[in-house]
Amino acid sequence: MILTRNLTKSFGSRHVLAGLDLVAEPGVVTLLVGANGAGKTTTLRLLAGLADPDGGTVAIAGYDLRRHRTPALAQLSFLPQAPRFHPRLTTGQVAGFYAQLRGRDRRAATDALEAWGLAEFARIPTGKLSGGLRQRLALAVFALADASVLLLDEPGLSLDPDWRQRLQQFLTTEARRGCTVLIATHLLGEWEGQVDRCLVVADGRCAGEIPPDRLREGFFARTGIPGEAPSRLSVCG
């Protein structure tokens, strides 16, 4: 489970989060949506321990992130919006390194590459991979953690429709086996009908839930952002 209470975060004079209360439960795929700049990425970075909140609390799988940082972070795997790898390392070397880091054997790295369609690219330096292949490598590394709490920031970016669907199936499977899955996105059309819950972030707070099978309609009704304003929120996909 992920639980935040009165989470606040500012960057200089800009207040990004202003008392965010959020709950994401095990066995459920939860979507976090909002207009660009609403604070979705900041929220995930705070949950992943990559930044500290100005106030409030974060609990990961029952562990308070501030007081019990190590056991809390041991429960989660985080996929950032723009994952990066050393351009000279091969795909196989990257997978092998992260498998070792997570206490997995070499076979686990091989299996992860096969699962994400990367076996034939194992000897290719990551600097020569396309954007879609790099994203699939990031997902392979993400899955290697075998964690109970999964955080993903815009995971469908750079993926073609087939791999986007496979990603959604993977996350649903992980949730059904008891994982907590939280996805931040502004691509409503990509996830409509593919999640169990959808929370809206607006003005630095959770502005409530919208129907997961009517994301675009529900979002515009909840926030008042006109549906014809793509500069504020992308609904492609």
C-alpha positions as CSV (number, residue, x, y, z in Angstrom):
1,M,0.0,0.0,0.0
2,I,1.0,3.6,-0.6
3,L,-0.3,6.2,1.9
4,T,0.4,9.9,2.0
5,R,-0.9,12.5,4.4
6,N,-0.8,16.2,3.9
7,L,2.1,16.0,1.6
8,T,3.6,19.4,0.7
9,K,6.5,20.4,-1.7
10,S,7.6,23.7,-3.0
11,F,10.4,24.8,-5.4
12,G,11.3,28.3,-4.4
13,S,8.1,30.3,-4.5
14,R,6.3,27.7,-6.6
15,H,4.0,25.5,-4.5
16,V,3.7,22.1,-6.3
17,L,2.0,20.0,-3.6
18,A,-0.3,21.7,-1.0
19,G,-1.5,18.9,1.3
20,L,-1.8,15.8,-0.9
21,D,-3.6,12.9,0.6
22,L,-3.3,9.7,-1.5
23,V,-4.1,6.0,-1.0
24,A,-3.1,3.3,-3.5
25,E,-4.1,-0.2,-2.4
26,P,-2.6,-3.7,-3.1
27,G,-4.3,-5.6,-5.9
28,V,-5.4,-2.4,-7.6
29,V,-4.0,-0.6,-10.6
30,T,-4.3,3.1,-9.7
31,L,-3.9,6.0,-12.1
32,L,-2.8,9.4,-11.1
33,V,-3.8,12.0,-13.7
34,G,-3.6,15.8,-14.0
35,A,-2.7,18.6,-16.3
36,N,1.0,19.2,-17.1
37,G,2.7,20.7,-14.0
38,A,0.0,19.4,-11.6
39,G,2.6,17.6,-9.5
40,K,2.4,14.0,-10.7
41,T,6.1,13.5,-11.2
42,T,6.9,15.3,-8.0
43,T,4.6,13.0,-6.1
44,L,6.2,9.9,-7.5
45,R,9.7,11.2,-6.8
46,L,8.7,11.8,-3.2
47,L,7.3,8.3,-2.9
48,A,10.4,6.8,-4.4
49,G,12.6,8.7,-1.9
50,L,14.4,10.7,-4.6
51,A,13.3,14.0,-3.0
52,D,12.2,15.0,0.5
53,P,8.8,16.6,1.1
54,D,8.6,19.9,2.9
55,G,5.8,18.4,5.1
56,G,3.5,15.5,5.5
57,T,4.2,11.8,5.7
58,V,4.7,8.9,3.2
59,A,4.2,5.2,4.0
60,I,5.3,2.4,1.7
61,A,4.0,-1.1,2.5
62,G,3.4,0.0,6.1
63,Y,6.9,1.6,6.5
64,D,7.2,5.3,7.2
65,L,9.6,6.5,4.5
66,R,11.3,9.1,6.8
67,R,11.7,6.8,9.8
68,H,12.2,3.5,8.1
69,R,13.7,4.5,4.7
70,T,15.6,1.3,3.9
71,P,12.8,-1.3,4.4
72,A,10.3,1.1,2.7
73,L,12.5,1.5,-0.4
74,A,13.2,-2.2,-0.5
75,Q,9.5,-2.8,-1.2
76,L,9.3,-0.7,-4.4
77,S,10.5,-0.4,-7.9
78,F,10.3,3.0,-9.7
79,L,10.2,3.7,-13.4
80,P,11.1,7.3,-14.1
81,Q,9.7,9.2,-17.1
82,A,13.1,9.4,-18.9
83,P,15.2,6.4,-17.8
84,R,18.9,6.6,-18.8
85,F,21.6,4.0,-19.2
86,H,25.3,4.3,-19.9
87,P,25.5,4.5,-23.7
88,R,28.5,2.1,-23.9
89,L,27.0,-0.7,-21.8
90,T,25.2,-3.3,-23.8
91,T,21.6,-4.2,-23.1
92,G,22.7,-7.5,-21.6
93,Q,25.2,-5.8,-19.3
94,V,22.6,-3.4,-18.0
95,A,20.1,-6.2,-17.3
96,G,22.9,-8.3,-15.6
97,F,24.0,-5.4,-13.4
98,Y,20.5,-4.7,-12.1
99,A,19.7,-8.4,-11.6
100,Q,22.8,-8.6,-9.4
101,L,21.8,-5.4,-7.6
102,R,18.5,-6.9,-6.8
103,G,19.9,-10.3,-5.7
104,R,18.7,-12.1,-8.8
105,D,20.7,-14.6,-10.9
106,R,21.9,-14.2,-14.5
107,R,18.9,-16.3,-15.7
108,A,16.5,-13.7,-14.3
109,A,18.2,-11.0,-16.5
110,T,18.0,-13.2,-19.5
111,D,14.3,-14.0,-18.9
112,A,13.6,-10.3,-18.4
113,L,15.1,-9.4,-21.7
114,E,13.2,-12.2,-23.4
115,A,9.9,-11.1,-21.8
116,W,10.3,-7.6,-23.2
117,G,11.5,-8.6,-26.6
118,L,15.1,-7.7,-26.2
119,A,17.0,-11.0,-26.4
120,E,18.3,-10.2,-29.9
121,F,19.6,-6.8,-28.7
122,A,21.6,-8.2,-25.7
123,R,24.9,-7.3,-27.3
124,I,23.9,-3.9,-28.6
125,P,25.1,-0.8,-26.7
126,T,22.2,1.1,-25.2
127,G,23.4,4.2,-26.9
128,K,22.4,2.6,-30.2
129,L,18.9,1.6,-29.1
130,S,15.8,3.4,-30.3
131,G,13.6,5.2,-27.8
132,G,11.1,2.4,-27.8
133,L,13.8,-0.2,-27.2
134,R,15.3,1.8,-24.3
135,Q,11.9,2.1,-22.7
136,R,11.5,-1.7,-23.0
137,L,14.9,-2.1,-21.4
138,A,13.8,0.2,-18.6
139,L,10.7,-2.0,-18.1
140,A,12.8,-5.1,-18.0
141,V,15.0,-3.6,-15.3
142,F,11.9,-2.4,-13.5
143,A,10.4,-5.9,-13.5
144,L,13.6,-7.5,-12.2
145,A,13.0,-5.9,-8.8
146,D,10.1,-8.2,-8.2
147,A,8.8,-5.6,-5.8
148,S,5.4,-5.3,-4.1
149,V,5.0,-1.6,-4.8
150,L,5.3,-0.4,-8.4
151,L,5.6,3.3,-9.3
152,L,5.6,4.3,-13.0
153,D,5.9,7.8,-14.5
154,E,4.5,7.9,-18.1
155,P,5.5,4.3,-18.8
156,G,3.7,4.2,-22.2
157,L,5.9,6.9,-23.8
158,S,7.9,5.7,-26.8
159,L,6.1,2.4,-26.9
160,D,4.2,1.3,-29.9
161,P,0.5,0.2,-29.4
162,D,1.4,-3.5,-29.2
163,W,4.0,-3.0,-26.4
164,R,1.8,-0.5,-24.7
165,Q,-0.9,-3.2,-24.5
166,R,1.6,-5.7,-23.2
167,L,2.7,-3.2,-20.5
168,Q,-0.9,-2.8,-19.4
169,Q,-1.4,-6.5,-19.2
170,F,1.8,-6.9,-17.2
171,L,0.7,-4.3,-14.7
172,T,-2.7,-5.9,-14.3
173,T,-1.1,-9.3,-13.7
174,E,1.2,-7.8,-11.1
175,A,-1.8,-6.1,-9.3
176,R,-3.8,-9.4,-9.4
177,R,-1.0,-11.1,-7.5
178,G,-1.1,-8.5,-4.8
179,C,1.1,-5.7,-5.9
180,T,0.3,-2.0,-5.4
181,V,0.5,-0.3,-8.8
182,L,0.5,3.5,-9.2
183,I,0.9,5.1,-12.6
184,A,1.3,8.8,-13.2
185,T,0.2,10.1,-16.7
186,H,-1.4,12.8,-18.6
187,L,-2.3,10.5,-21.6
188,L,-5.9,9.8,-20.7
189,G,-6.8,7.9,-23.9
190,E,-3.9,5.5,-23.5
191,W,-5.2,4.2,-20.1
192,E,-9.0,4.6,-20.4
193,G,-10.6,1.3,-19.4
194,Q,-7.2,-0.2,-18.5
195,V,-7.1,0.6,-14.7
196,D,-9.1,0.0,-11.6
197,R,-9.0,3.5,-10.0
198,C,-8.2,7.0,-11.2
199,L,-7.2,9.9,-8.9
200,V,-7.0,13.5,-10.1
201,V,-4.3,15.9,-8.9
202,A,-5.2,19.6,-9.2
203,D,-3.9,22.6,-7.3
204,G,-1.4,20.4,-5.4
205,R,-4.1,18.2,-3.9
206,C,-6.1,15.1,-4.7
207,A,-9.3,16.4,-6.3
208,G,-11.1,13.1,-6.1
209,E,-11.7,10.1,-8.4
210,I,-13.1,9.7,-11.9
211,P,-14.5,6.6,-13.6
212,P,-11.6,4.6,-15.1
213,D,-13.6,3.8,-18.2
214,R,-14.5,7.5,-18.8
215,L,-11.2,9.2,-18.1
216,R,-11.5,12.1,-20.6
217,E,-15.1,12.9,-19.8
218,G,-14.5,12.6,-16.1
219,F,-11.3,14.6,-16.0
220,F,-12.8,17.6,-17.9
221,A,-15.9,17.5,-15.7
222,R,-13.9,17.3,-12.5
223,T,-11.3,20.0,-13.4
224,G,-13.2,22.3,-15.7
225,I,-10.4,22.2,-18.2
226,P,-12.0,22.4,-21.7
227,G,-11.8,19.2,-23.7
228,E,-10.5,21.1,-26.6
229,A,-7.4,22.4,-24.8
230,P,-4.6,19.9,-25.7
231,S,-1.9,22.2,-24.5
232,R,-3.1,21.6,-21.0
233,L,-3.7,17.9,-21.2
234,S,-3.0,15.4,-23.9
235,V,-5.8,12.9,-24.6
236,C,-4.1,11.1,-27.4
237,G,-3.8,7.3,-27.6
